[in-house]
Every structure is written in C-alpha cells, then in structure tokens.
Amino acid sequence: LLYLFFAPAGAAGGALSGAVAGLGPPIAVFLCVLYAVHATVVALCGAAARAAGVPVPRATLLAASNANIGGPATACALCVGKGWKSLVTPSLLVGNLGYVVANFVALGLYTLWNGWFLPGL
C-alpha cells in the first residue's frame, strides 16, 4: 500500500531532477553557511547567558537548536535518544512554535516581495 504513495513522489522527483541538476553545489554551500551561522549564534547566546550569570545547560542549547533547525520531530528524537526526558515537551513546543512563526514571516515576506518587486502578480 505504501508503494501507492512512493510511486507518485518518485515520479515527480524524476521530472524535477533535470531542472535542479546543477544546483547541488550552490545549495550545499548555502546550507553549510546557514548551519555555521546557526551554530555560532547558539554558542554565542550560550556564552552570553553564562556571562550574565544564567547557566544554560548544553543539553538545553542542543535541544533548542535542533528544534529550530530540524523541527519538533527530530528534537524529540534527540531528547528521547539522549535520555533528556525533561526536554521532550519543551522541544516539541519550541519546534511547533517555530513552524507557526515561520509561516507568518513567510507570508509577510511573500506579500512584501510581490508588492515591491512583482507588482500586479
């Protein structure tokens, strides 16, 4: 029964492969820069919190980082896999909150983009 789901998904991917064939290296570079900046910001926020006298455990930083990059499912899997039972619920909440915020930000940016750069579309 799952083949009925995977067959159309694979067919669509095959049709798109020609359009995105040369985009692999630029996308890989973009993702490396994105994750490097994210890791730097998380490390700096953790250091700033420690300097301000608020010791944030490394597990909390890692769970929050994973919730923001990978979403609630991967953050929950990380917390369960590492045995951080107290961080499972917060990671799910932060990941879902990220989805909510990102949807509104994306809709706002789309509206601005269409209004400024593509008027009339």
Buried (B, 14 or more C-beta within 10 A) or exposed (E): EEEEEEEEEEEEEEEEEEEEEEEEEEEEEEEEEEEEEEEEEBEEBBEEBEEEEEEBEEBBBBBBBBBBBBBBEBBBBBBEEEEBEEBBEBBBEBBBEBEEEEEEEEEEEEEEEEEEEEEEE
